[in-house]
Amino acid sequence: VMEFLDGRPFDQVIAAEAPLHPALAIRYLEEILDALKAAHEAGVIHRDIKPSNIFLVESGRTRPYIKLLDFGIAKTNAQKTGSTPQTRQSGVIGTPDYIAPEQAQGREISAATDLYAIGCMAFELLTGQRPFEGKNYNEVIYRIGTEPFPDAHAVDSTVPQAVADVIRRGGAKASGDRWSSLRDFRRALVTAARDAGLRLPGY
């Protein structure tokens, strides 16, 4: 028996509605970050954060809300350092458009690996484009490993620069250059949105 979810996965939301209004996108991102933070606190790294694994429940009985799905390749029991090796030294696990550089290279993963994927998804929600696109898998992976994370404000001027800067830090090449935690990422997004005068639902 499984829970019945009435609504849409975020790949459908993006296809139909992106770019989303920045205030709405950030409200969704807050909920996604809260759900993922709970997983991390339980020692679980998702490893495959992407729009099709985020579900917007739209039952009509309550305000739409987020469900985080598909922990099929999640990694449990992170080491005391907060990182954990890949399942296979030569294996690359994850969806290429949202995969972090260290994951693509088969190196140790950590909570920062999921944070990178959230940065990619945030960029897509706000601009309607993926940060790194290519004709095939190899081209996408090459661009992820060699090109700087793009500026969402430069792609869509309705995205406040401060919000774009927060997302770019989330997409930093080196995991140590990203936000130190999902909590910090969430706090920075909300602060940047408020400073830009965006009205966030529920605030």
Secondary structure, DSSP 8 states (H G I E B T S, - for coil): ------EEEHHHHHHHH-S--HHHHHHHHHHHHHHHHHHHHTTEE-S---GGGEEEE--SSS--EEEE---TT-EES--TTSEE--SSTT---S-GGG--HHHHTT--EEHHHHHHHHHHHHHHHHHSS-SS--SSHHHHHHHHHHS----HHHH-TTS-HHHHHHHHHHT-SSGGGS-SSHHHHHHHHHHHHHHTT---TT-
